Amino acid sequence: MRTEDRLNEIKAVVGELIAAPSCCAELKNLGQAYLDSVGTDKEAEAAKALIAEASEDITPIDALIAFAGSDRAKEKFGSDFAATLEAHGKEIKAKGAVYCDCAACAAAEKLVNMKDSILL
């Protein structure tokens, strides 16, 4: 059974996800759909979709580093920011990071770790 406190914690993390500038539109939409469905007969379906997408969207640290070092990243963000992002990825990997630590990935990882409380 999920407590009201746990539900509030889940809603807060979904709110963090939705607010993250680095969160893709699809995951934002699924996050909002989940929030809108809480307490309804559509909650279980929305929760499954949210957790599935969050699991897919968390960027592994090696993928972040590879992307940040690519020409595509340089075109999208500019050479300076891409180099900073690549250096950051290498730094957090050296400290043990498994995933990107941007706001969207961090919130998605929290949700995946909370899935037993979300998938009822």
N, CA, C and O atoms as CSV, one atom per row, in Angstrom:
chain,resi,resn,atom,element,x,y,z
A,1,MET,N,N,0.841,-1.187,0.000
A,1,MET,CA,C,0.000,0.000,0.000
A,1,MET,C,C,0.885,1.250,0.000
A,1,MET,O,O,1.883,1.314,0.718
A,2,ARG,N,N,0.520,2.205,-0.785
A,2,ARG,CA,C,1.273,3.445,-0.912
A,2,ARG,C,C,0.687,4.491,0.035
A,2,ARG,O,O,-0.525,4.707,0.070
A,3,THR,N,N,1.560,5.131,0.794
A,3,THR,CA,C,1.107,6.163,1.721
A,3,THR,C,C,0.920,7.490,0.990
A,3,THR,O,O,1.402,7.675,-0.127
A,4,GLU,N,N,0.225,8.389,1.629
A,4,GLU,CA,C,0.023,9.732,1.072
A,4,GLU,C,C,1.360,10.458,0.945
A,4,GLU,O,O,1.584,11.183,-0.024
A,5,ASP,N,N,2.243,10.266,1.916
A,5,ASP,CA,C,3.576,10.888,1.852
A,5,ASP,C,C,4.352,10.378,0.645
A,5,ASP,O,O,5.004,11.154,-0.054
A,6,ARG,N,N,4.282,9.069,0.401
A,6,ARG,CA,C,4.995,8.496,-0.746
A,6,ARG,C,C,4.412,9.024,-2.052
A,6,ARG,O,O,5.153,9.324,-2.988
A,7,LEU,N,N,3.097,9.139,-2.118
A,7,LEU,CA,C,2.455,9.687,-3.315
A,7,LEU,C,C,2.898,11.132,-3.536
A,7,LEU,O,O,3.177,11.526,-4.668
A,8,ASN,N,N,2.964,11.909,-2.484
A,8,ASN,CA,C,3.422,13.294,-2.612
A,8,ASN,C,C,4.873,13.355,-3.082
A,8,ASN,O,O,5.240,14.232,-3.864
A,9,GLU,N,N,5.691,12.427,-2.607
A,9,GLU,CA,C,7.089,12.347,-3.047
A,9,GLU,C,C,7.156,12.019,-4.540
A,9,GLU,O,O,7.932,12.628,-5.276
A,10,ILE,N,N,6.355,11.072,-4.979
A,10,ILE,CA,C,6.304,10.694,-6.398
A,10,ILE,C,C,5.873,11.887,-7.240
A,10,ILE,O,O,6.490,12.180,-8.265
A,11,LYS,N,N,4.826,12.570,-6.819
A,11,LYS,CA,C,4.340,13.739,-7.557
A,11,LYS,C,C,5.417,14.821,-7.646
A,11,LYS,O,O,5.560,15.471,-8.681
A,12,ALA,N,N,6.165,15.012,-6.574
A,12,ALA,CA,C,7.229,16.021,-6.570
A,12,ALA,C,C,8.315,15.657,-7.578
A,12,ALA,O,O,8.814,16.528,-8.290
A,13,VAL,N,N,8.683,14.384,-7.645
A,13,VAL,CA,C,9.713,13.955,-8.597
A,13,VAL,C,C,9.204,14.095,-10.028
A,13,VAL,O,O,9.948,14.513,-10.915
A,14,VAL,N,N,7.951,13.752,-10.252
A,14,VAL,CA,C,7.375,13.943,-11.591
A,14,VAL,C,C,7.373,15.435,-11.935
A,14,VAL,O,O,7.633,15.809,-13.079
A,15,GLY,N,N,7.085,16.275,-10.963
A,15,GLY,CA,C,7.144,17.718,-11.179
A,15,GLY,C,C,8.549,18.182,-11.549
A,15,GLY,O,O,8.713,19.022,-12.434
A,16,GLU,N,N,9.568,17.635,-10.870
A,16,GLU,CA,C,10.965,17.943,-11.206
A,16,GLU,C,C,11.262,17.546,-12.648
A,16,GLU,O,O,11.905,18.285,-13.393
A,17,LEU,N,N,10.785,16.374,-13.022
A,17,LEU,CA,C,11.000,15.865,-14.377
A,17,LEU,C,C,10.388,16.802,-15.409
A,17,LEU,O,O,11.047,17.197,-16.372
A,18,ILE,N,N,9.141,17.150,-15.204
A,18,ILE,CA,C,8.424,18.011,-16.142
A,18,ILE,C,C,9.098,19.374,-16.264
A,18,ILE,O,O,9.147,19.952,-17.349
A,19,ALA,N,N,9.613,19.880,-15.158
A,19,ALA,CA,C,10.236,21.205,-15.141
A,19,ALA,C,C,11.654,21.215,-15.719
A,19,ALA,O,O,12.192,22.283,-16.014
A,20,ALA,N,N,12.252,20.056,-15.879
A,20,ALA,CA,C,13.638,19.986,-16.343
A,20,ALA,C,C,13.756,20.442,-17.791
A,20,ALA,O,O,13.081,19.901,-18.667
A,21,PRO,N,N,14.604,21.429,-18.050
A,21,PRO,CA,C,14.778,21.904,-19.428
A,21,PRO,C,C,15.296,20.813,-20.367
A,21,PRO,O,O,15.033,20.852,-21.569
A,22,SER,N,N,16.020,19.856,-19.830
A,22,SER,CA,C,16.595,18.795,-20.653
A,22,SER,C,C,15.635,17.627,-20.889
A,22,SER,O,O,15.994,16.660,-21.561
A,23,CYS,N,N,14.435,17.705,-20.350
A,23,CYS,CA,C,13.457,16.626,-20.519
A,23,CYS,C,C,12.786,16.747,-21.884
A,23,CYS,O,O,12.339,17.825,-22.276
A,24,CYS,N,N,12.722,15.629,-22.599
A,24,CYS,CA,C,12.085,15.631,-23.922
A,24,CYS,C,C,10.567,15.796,-23.783
A,24,CYS,O,O,9.987,15.500,-22.739
A,25,ALA,N,N,9.959,16.264,-24.837
A,25,ALA,CA,C,8.520,16.535,-24.839
A,25,ALA,C,C,7.698,15.286,-24.528
A,25,ALA,O,O,6.713,15.354,-23.792
A,26,GLU,N,N,8.097,14.158,-25.082
A,26,GLU,CA,C,7.329,12.929,-24.862
A,26,GLU,C,C,7.290,12.560,-23.383
A,26,GLU,O,O,6.234,12.217,-22.853
A,27,LEU,N,N,8.443,12.632,-22.719
A,27,LEU,CA,C,8.481,12.280,-21.300
A,27,LEU,C,C,7.740,13.319,-20.465
A,27,LEU,O,O,7.079,12.962,-19.490
A,28,LYS,N,N,7.837,14.597,-20.827
A,28,LYS,CA,C,7.068,15.632,-20.126
A,28,LYS,C,C,5.576,15.338,-20.231
A,28,LYS,O,O,4.846,15.426,-19.244
A,29,ASN,N,N,5.129,14.986,-21.436
A,29,ASN,CA,C,3.712,14.696,-21.646
A,29,ASN,C,C,3.266,13.490,-20.835
A,29,ASN,O,O,2.180,13.499,-20.256
A,30,LEU,N,N,4.093,12.456,-20.787
A,30,LEU,CA,C,3.743,11.273,-20.001
A,30,LEU,C,C,3.742,11.580,-18.508
A,30,LEU,O,O,2.931,11.039,-17.756
A,31,GLY,N,N,4.652,12.446,-18.085
A,31,GLY,CA,C,4.662,12.859,-16.685
A,31,GLY,C,C,3.389,13.597,-16.318
A,31,GLY,O,O,2.792,13.337,-15.274
A,32,GLN,N,N,2.975,14.518,-17.178
A,32,GLN,CA,C,1.739,15.259,-16.915
A,32,GLN,C,C,0.533,14.338,-16.976
A,32,GLN,O,O,-0.390,14.472,-16.172
A,33,ALA,N,N,0.529,13.408,-17.918
A,33,ALA,CA,C,-0.579,12.446,-18.022
A,33,ALA,C,C,-0.670,11.604,-16.750
A,33,ALA,O,O,-1.764,11.295,-16.279
A,34,TYR,N,N,0.488,11.238,-16.200
A,34,TYR,CA,C,0.477,10.471,-14.951
A,34,TYR,C,C,-0.125,11.320,-13.833
A,34,TYR,O,O,-1.011,10.860,-13.113
A,35,LEU,N,N,0.348,12.545,-13.689
A,35,LEU,CA,C,-0.179,13.410,-12.625
A,35,LEU,C,C,-1.685,13.594,-12.769
A,35,LEU,O,O,-2.415,13.576,-11.778
A,36,ASP,N,N,-2.141,13.768,-13.983
A,36,ASP,CA,C,-3.570,13.951,-14.233
A,36,ASP,C,C,-4.374,12.692,-13.926
A,36,ASP,O,O,-5.569,12.770,-13.641
A,37,SER,N,N,-3.723,11.537,-13.983
A,37,SER,CA,C,-4.436,10.264,-13.808
A,37,SER,C,C,-4.442,9.754,-12.368
A,37,SER,O,O,-5.186,8.827,-12.049
A,38,VAL,N,N,-3.632,10.339,-11.505
A,38,VAL,CA,C,-3.535,9.837,-10.128
A,38,VAL,C,C,-4.922,9.820,-9.483
A,38,VAL,O,O,-5.648,10.815,-9.487
A,39,GLY,N,N,-5.260,8.659,-8.933
A,39,GLY,CA,C,-6.549,8.492,-8.271
A,39,GLY,C,C,-7.688,8.108,-9.195
A,39,GLY,O,O,-8.834,7.993,-8.763
A,40,THR,N,N,-7.372,7.907,-10.478
A,40,THR,CA,C,-8.407,7.512,-11.442
A,40,THR,C,C,-8.138,6.091,-11.918
A,40,THR,O,O,-7.125,5.485,-11.566
A,41,ASP,N,N,-9.051,5.573,-12.716
A,41,ASP,CA,C,-8.868,4.236,-13.270
A,41,ASP,C,C,-7.807,4.203,-14.371
A,41,ASP,O,O,-7.476,3.127,-14.870
A,42,LYS,N,N,-7.282,5.334,-14.747
A,42,LYS,CA,C,-6.238,5.404,-15.768
A,42,LYS,C,C,-4.830,5.491,-15.168
A,42,LYS,O,O,-3.846,5.526,-15.907
A,43,GLU,N,N,-4.729,5.524,-13.846
A,43,GLU,CA,C,-3.431,5.699,-13.201
A,43,GLU,C,C,-2.456,4.569,-13.519
A,43,GLU,O,O,-1.295,4.838,-13.828
A,44,ALA,N,N,-2.891,3.327,-13.454
A,44,ALA,CA,C,-1.981,2.197,-13.689
A,44,ALA,C,C,-1.391,2.238,-15.093
A,44,ALA,O,O,-0.195,2.011,-15.278
A,45,GLU,N,N,-2.225,2.524,-16.070
A,45,GLU,CA,C,-1.760,2.605,-17.458
A,45,GLU,C,C,-0.779,3.766,-17.636
A,45,GLU,O,O,0.258,3.614,-18.282
A,46,ALA,N,N,-1.106,4.910,-17.067
A,46,ALA,CA,C,-0.225,6.084,-17.174
A,46,ALA,C,C,1.098,5.841,-16.446
A,46,ALA,O,O,2.155,6.271,-16.908
A,47,ALA,N,N,1.035,5.160,-15.325
A,47,ALA,CA,C,2.256,4.857,-14.564
A,47,ALA,C,C,3.172,3.940,-15.363
A,47,ALA,O,O,4.383,4.160,-15.404
A,48,LYS,N,N,2.614,2.923,-15.993
A,48,LYS,CA,C,3.419,2.013,-16.816
A,48,LYS,C,C,4.100,2.754,-17.953
A,48,LYS,O,O,5.283,2.544,-18.220
A,49,ALA,N,N,3.358,3.612,-18.614
A,49,ALA,CA,C,3.921,4.373,-19.734
A,49,ALA,C,C,5.027,5.310,-19.256
A,49,ALA,O,O,6.061,5.440,-19.912
A,50,LEU,N,N,4.812,5.958,-18.123
A,50,LEU,CA,C,5.813,6.873,-17.573
A,50,LEU,C,C,7.092,6.141,-17.206
A,50,LEU,O,O,8.184,6.588,-17.560
A,51,ILE,N,N,6.975,5.036,-16.509
A,51,ILE,CA,C,8.162,4.288,-16.082
A,51,ILE,C,C,8.893,3.707,-17.290
A,51,ILE,O,O,10.123,3.703,-17.320
A,52,ALA,N,N,8.165,3.226,-18.268
A,52,ALA,CA,C,8.806,2.673,-19.468
A,52,ALA,C,C,9.606,3.751,-20.191
A,52,ALA,O,O,10.749,3.516,-20.584
A,53,GLU,N,N,9.020,4.918,-20.367
A,53,GLU,CA,C,9.713,6.002,-21.072
A,53,GLU,C,C,10.875,6.540,-20.246
A,53,GLU,O,O,11.945,6.818,-20.786
A,54,ALA,N,N,10.672,6.687,-18.954
A,54,ALA,CA,C,11.751,7.170,-18.086
A,54,ALA,C,C,12.934,6.214,-18.139
A,54,ALA,O,O,14.085,6.650,-18.178
A,55,SER,N,N,12.658,4.919,-18.141
A,55,SER,CA,C,13.733,3.916,-18.213
A,55,SER,C,C,14.518,4.035,-19.508
A,55,SER,O,O,15.740,3.888,-19.516
A,56,GLU,N,N,13.820,4.300,-20.592
A,56,GLU,CA,C,14.464,4.427,-21.910
A,56,GLU,C,C,15.246,5.724,-22.048
A,56,GLU,O,O,16.255,5.775,-22.751
A,57,ASP,N,N,14.779,6.772,-21.377
A,57,ASP,CA,C,15.348,8.101,-21.585
A,57,ASP,C,C,16.551,8.432,-20.702
A,57,ASP,O,O,17.247,9.412,-20.967
A,58,ILE,N,N,16.808,7.651,-19.677
A,58,ILE,CA,C,17.982,7.924,-18.839
A,58,ILE,C,C,19.221,7.659,-19.688
A,58,ILE,O,O,19.394,6.561,-20.218
A,59,THR,N,N,20.072,8.655,-19.812
A,59,THR,CA,C,21.251,8.539,-20.662
A,59,THR,C,C,22.417,7.933,-19.892
A,59,THR,O,O,22.867,8.503,-18.899
A,60,PRO,N,N,22.910,6.777,-20.345
A,60,PRO,CA,C,24.107,6.202,-19.719
A,60,PRO,C,C,25.285,7.169,-19.866
A,60,PRO,O,O,25.386,7.879,-20.867
A,61,ILE,N,N,26.156,7.196,-18.888
A,61,ILE,CA,C,27.253,8.159,-18.866
A,61,ILE,C,C,28.139,8.041,-20.105
A,61,ILE,O,O,28.583,9.058,-20.639
A,62,ASP,N,N,28.402,6.828,-20.568
A,62,ASP,CA,C,29.245,6.673,-21.759
A,62,ASP,C,C,28.570,7.256,-23.001
A,62,ASP,O,O,29.247,7.787,-23.882
A,63,ALA,N,N,27.249,7.161,-23.076
A,63,ALA,CA,C,26.521,7.748,-24.201
A,63,ALA,C,C,26.570,9.280,-24.125
A,63,ALA,O,O,26.680,9.951,-25.152
A,64,LEU,N,N,26.488,9.823,-22.919
A,64,LEU,CA,C,26.601,11.268,-22.755
A,64,LEU,C,C,27.970,11.752,-23.226
A,64,LEU,O,O,28.070,12.724,-23.975
A,65,ILE,N,N,29.007,11.077,-22.787
A,65,ILE,CA,C,30.370,11.472,-23.155
A,65,ILE,C,C,30.564,11.382,-24.666
A,65,ILE,O,O,31.136,12.280,-25.283
A,66,ALA,N,N,30.081,10.290,-25.252
A,66,ALA,CA,C,30.223,10.115,-26.705
A,66,ALA,C,C,29.470,11.211,-27.458
A,66,ALA,O,O,29.993,11.784,-28.413
A,67,PHE,N,N,28.255,11.496,-27.029
A,67,PHE,CA,C,27.474,12.538,-27.685
A,67,PHE,C,C,28.150,13.898,-27.525
A,67,PHE,O,O,28.284,14.644,-28.495
A,68,ALA,N,N,28.569,14.214,-26.321
A,68,ALA,CA,C,29.171,15.526,-26.057
A,68,ALA,C,C,30.422,15.745,-26.893
A,68,ALA,O,O,30.745,16.885,-27.227
A,69,GLY,N,N,31.125,14.689,-27.235
A,69,GLY,CA,C,32.328,14.799,-28.047
A,69,GLY,C,C,32.073,14.750,-29.539
A,69,GLY,O,O,33.014,14.789,-30.332
A,70,SER,N,N,30.813,14.664,-29.928
A,70,SER,CA,C,30.473,14.517,-31.347
A,70,SER,C,C,30.282,15.858,-32.054
A,70,SER,O,O,30.082,16.897,-31.424
A,71,ASP,N,N,30.351,15.798,-33.367
A,71,ASP,CA,C,30.072,16.990,-34.181
A,71,ASP,C,C,28.630,17.443,-33.996
A,71,ASP,O,O,28.341,18.639,-34.037
A,72,ARG,N,N,27.745,16.508,-33.796
A,72,ARG,CA,C,26.322,16.846,-33.590
A,72,ARG,C,C,26.143,17.717,-32.346
A,72,ARG,O,O,25.395,18.694,-32.371
A,73,ALA,N,N,26.830,17.360,-31.260
A,73,ALA,CA,C,26.749,18.164,-30.031
A,73,ALA,C,C,27.330,19.550,-30.261
A,73,ALA,O,O,26.790,20.546,-29.779
A,74,LYS,N,N,28.433,19.611,-31.000
A,74,LYS,CA,C,29.061,20.915,-31.291
A,74,LYS,C,C,28.121,21.792,-32.113
A,74,LYS,O,O,28.044,23.001,-31.893
A,75,GLU,N,N,27.410,21.186,-33.055
A,75,GLU,CA,C,26.448,21.933,-33.866
A,75,GLU,C,C,25.264,22.394,-33.032
A,75,GLU,O,O,24.780,23.515,-33.190
A,76,LYS,N,N,24.805,21.530,-32.151
A,76,LYS,CA,C,23.617,21.832,-31.351
A,76,LYS,C,C,23.903,22.838,-30.237
A,76,LYS,O,O,23.115,23.755,-30.008
A,77,PHE,N,N,25.025,22.665,-29.549
A,77,PHE,CA,C,25.311,23.472,-28.358
A,77,PHE,C,C,26.456,24.462,-28.520
A,77,PHE,O,O,26.646,25.342,-27.680
A,78,GLY,N,N,27.214,24.321,-29.593
A,78,GLY,CA,C,28.424,25.121,-29.745
A,78,GLY,C,C,29.617,24.351,-29.198
A,78,GLY,O,O,29.467,23.533,-28.291
A,79,SER,N,N,30.780,24.604,-29.735
A,79,SER,CA,C,31.985,23.855,-29.370
A,79,SER,C,C,32.346,23.990,-27.900
A,79,SER,O,O,32.730,23.009,-27.264
A,80,ASP,N,N,32.226,25.195,-27.355
A,80,ASP,CA,C,32.613,25.411,-25.960
A,80,ASP,C,C,31.735,24.620,-24.996
A,80,ASP,O,O,32.238,23.940,-24.101
A,81,PHE,N,N,30.414,24.713,-25.186
A,81,PHE,CA,C,29.529,23.995,-24.273
A,81,PHE,C,C,29.673,22.490,-24.451
A,81,PHE,O,O,29.663,21.753,-23.465
A,82,ALA,N,N,29.805,22.022,-25.675
A,82,ALA,CA,C,29.986,20.586,-25.914
A,82,ALA,C,C,31.235,20.086,-25.207
A,82,ALA,O,O,31.214,19.009,-24.611
A,83,ALA,N,N,32.326,20.848,-25.261
A,83,ALA,CA,C,33.565,20.451,-24.581
A,83,ALA,C,C,33.377,20.448,-23.069
A,83,ALA,O,O,33.892,19.568,-22.379
A,84,THR,N,N,32.646,21.424,-22.556
A,84,THR,CA,C,32.367,21.477,-21.116
A,84,THR,C,C,31.517,20.285,-20.700
A,84,THR,O,O,31.764,19.675,-19.659
A,85,LEU,N,N,30.527,19.955,-21.501
A,85,LEU,CA,C,29.664,18.812,-21.217
A,85,LEU,C,C,30.451,17.512,-21.253
A,85,LEU,O,O,30.265,16.647,-20.397
A,86,GLU,N,N,31.318,17.375,-22.227
A,86,GLU,CA,C,32.140,16.166,-22.321
A,86,GLU,C,C,33.058,16.052,-21.096
A,86,GLU,O,O,33.179,14.975,-20.511
A,87,ALA,N,N,33.686,17.130,-20.719
A,87,ALA,CA,C,34.564,17.122,-19.541
A,87,ALA,C,C,33.777,16.793,-18.281
A,87,ALA,O,O,34.251,16.041,-17.428
A,88,HIS,N,N,32.572,17.354,-18.159
A,88,HIS,CA,C,31.720,17.065,-16.999
A,88,HIS,C,C,31.357,15.583,-16.963
A,88,HIS,O,O,31.421,14.949,-15.910
A,89,GLY,N,N,30.979,15.040,-18.104
A,89,GLY,CA,C,30.646,13.619,-18.170
A,89,GLY,C,C,31.811,12.747,-17.729
A,89,GLY,O,O,31.623,11.794,-16.972
A,90,LYS,N,N,32.999,13.062,-18.191
A,90,LYS,CA,C,34.185,12.292,-17.799
A,90,LYS,C,C,34.466,12.437,-16.310
A,90,LYS,O,O,34.864,11.476,-15.651
A,91,GLU,N,N,34.259,13.637,-15.785
A,91,GLU,CA,C,34.495,13.880,-14.360
A,91,GLU,C,C,33.538,13.075,-13.483
A,91,GLU,O,O,33.963,12.434,-12.522
A,92,ILE,N,N,32.250,13.108,-13.815
A,92,ILE,CA,C,31.304,12.376,-12.968
A,92,ILE,C,C,31.431,10.868,-13.162
A,92,ILE,O,O,31.155,10.101,-12.240
A,93,LYS,N,N,31.845,10.437,-14.352
A,93,LYS,CA,C,32.097,9.007,-14.559
A,93,LYS,C,C,33.250,8.558,-13.672
A,93,LYS,O,O,33.187,7.484,-13.074
A,94,ALA,N,N,34.300,9.365,-13.581
A,94,ALA,CA,C,35.448,9.032,-12.739
A,94,ALA,C,C,35.043,8.925,-11.268
A,94,ALA,O,O,35.689,8.224,-10.490
A,95,LYS,N,N,33.978,9.616,-10.897
A,95,LYS,CA,C,33.479,9.572,-9.516
A,95,LYS,C,C,32.453,8.456,-9.312
A,95,LYS,O,O,31.910,8.292,-8.220
A,96,GLY,N,N,32.195,7.687,-10.382
A,96,GLY,CA,C,31.294,6.545,-10.256
A,96,GLY,C,C,29.921,6.698,-10.872
A,96,GLY,O,O,29.093,5.796,-10.752
A,97,ALA,N,N,29.657,7.809,-11.526
A,97,ALA,CA,C,28.332,7.997,-12.135
A,97,ALA,C,C,28.089,6.946,-13.209
A,97,ALA,O,O,28.985,6.602,-13.980
A,98,VAL,N,N,26.880,6.452,-13.243
A,98,VAL,CA,C,26.463,5.481,-14.244
A,98,VAL,C,C,25.635,6.171,-15.328
A,98,VAL,O,O,25.625,5.753,-16.486
A,99,TYR,N,N,24.941,7.239,-14.923
A,99,TYR,CA,C,24.052,7.961,-15.822
A,99,TYR,C,C,24.384,9.450,-15.838
A,99,TYR,O,O,25.059,9.964,-14.946
A,100,CYS,N,N,23.904,10.111,-16.849
A,100,CYS,CA,C,23.945,11.566,-16.944
A,100,CYS,C,C,23.289,12.144,-15.684
A,100,CYS,O,O,22.355,11.558,-15.137
A,101,ASP,N,N,23.780,13.279,-15.238
A,101,ASP,CA,C,23.213,13.878,-14.032
A,101,ASP,C,C,22.405,15.140,-14.303
A,101,ASP,O,O,22.163,15.930,-13.390
A,102,CYS,N,N,21.982,15.336,-15.561
A,102,CYS,CA,C,21.120,16.489,-15.836
A,102,CYS,C,C,19.812,16.311,-15.056
A,102,CYS,O,O,19.508,15.220,-14.573
A,103,ALA,N,N,19.058,17.384,-14.942
A,103,ALA,CA,C,17.826,17.342,-14.152
A,103,ALA,C,C,16.840,16.285,-14.649
A,103,ALA,O,O,16.192,15.617,-13.844
A,104,ALA,N,N,16.724,16.131,-15.957
A,104,ALA,CA,C,15.782,15.145,-16.506
A,104,ALA,C,C,16.227,13.722,-16.208
A,104,ALA,O,O,15.425,12.899,-15.766
A,105,CYS,N,N,17.493,13.427,-16.445
A,105,CYS,CA,C,17.994,12.076,-16.183
A,105,CYS,C,C,17.952,11.756,-14.688
A,105,CYS,O,O,17.618,10.636,-14.302
A,106,ALA,N,N,18.287,12.731,-13.853
A,106,ALA,CA,C,18.262,12.503,-12.407
A,106,ALA,C,C,16.844,12.207,-11.924
A,106,ALA,O,O,16.639,11.297,-11.120
A,107,ALA,N,N,15.866,12.971,-12.411
A,107,ALA,CA,C,14.476,12.725,-12.016
A,107,ALA,C,C,13.973,11.398,-12.581
A,107,ALA,O,O,13.271,10.659,-11.892
A,108,ALA,N,N,14.326,11.095,-13.821
A,108,ALA,CA,C,13.906,9.820,-14.421
A,108,ALA,C,C,14.483,8.651,-13.635
A,108,ALA,O,O,13.794,7.658,-13.403
A,109,GLU,N,N,15.738,8.763,-13.225
A,109,GLU,CA,C,16.350,7.694,-12.437
A,109,GLU,C,C,15.627,7.535,-11.097
A,109,GLU,O,O,15.393,6.411,-10.652
A,110,LYS,N,N,15.272,8.643,-10.455
A,110,LYS,CA,C,14.522,8.569,-9.199
A,110,LYS,C,C,13.200,7.836,-9.409
A,110,LYS,O,O,12.823,6.980,-8.608
A,111,LEU,N,N,12.495,8.179,-10.497
A,111,LEU,CA,C,11.208,7.533,-10.765
A,111,LEU,C,C,11.376,6.044,-10.994
A,111,LEU,O,O,10.601,5.242,-10.474
A,112,VAL,N,N,12.374,5.672,-11.762
A,112,VAL,CA,C,12.603,4.240,-12.009
A,112,VAL,C,C,12.901,3.529,-10.688
A,112,VAL,O,O,12.445,2.406,-10.475
A,113,ASN,N,N,13.650,4.167,-9.815
A,113,ASN,CA,C,13.959,3.574,-8.513
A,113,ASN,C,C,12.739,3.520,-7.593
A,113,ASN,O,O,12.725,2.762,-6.624
A,114,MET,N,N,11.724,4.318,-7.894
A,114,MET,CA,C,10.485,4.346,-7.105
A,114,MET,C,C,9.377,3.521,-7.745
A,114,MET,O,O,8.236,3.552,-7.283
A,115,LYS,N,N,9.698,2.792,-8.792
A,115,LYS,CA,C,8.643,2.158,-9.599
A,115,LYS,C,C,7.739,1.241,-8.799
A,115,LYS,O,O,6.560,1.114,-9.128
A,116,ASP,N,N,8.252,0.598,-7.758
A,116,ASP,CA,C,7.385,-0.284,-6.962
A,116,ASP,C,C,6.264,0.485,-6.269
A,116,ASP,O,O,5.199,-0.071,-6.000
A,117,SER,N,N,6.502,1.748,-5.983
A,117,SER,CA,C,5.467,2.587,-5.373
A,117,SER,C,C,4.565,3.235,-6.423
A,117,SER,O,O,3.450,3.657,-6.117
A,118,ILE,N,N,5.049,3.312,-7.652
A,118,ILE,CA,C,4.281,3.958,-8.719
A,118,ILE,C,C,3.405,2.936,-9.440
A,118,ILE,O,O,2.242,3.204,-9.741
A,119,LEU,N,N,3.967,1.778,-9.709
A,119,LEU,CA,C,3.224,0.722,-10.418
A,119,LEU,C,C,2.427,-0.088,-9.407
A,119,LEU,O,O,2.947,-1.020,-8.793
A,120,LEU,N,N,1.200,0.263,-9.246
A,120,LEU,CA,C,0.363,-0.433,-8.260
A,120,LEU,C,C,-0.517,-1.474,-8.894
A,120,LEU,O,O,-1.279,-2.146,-8.198
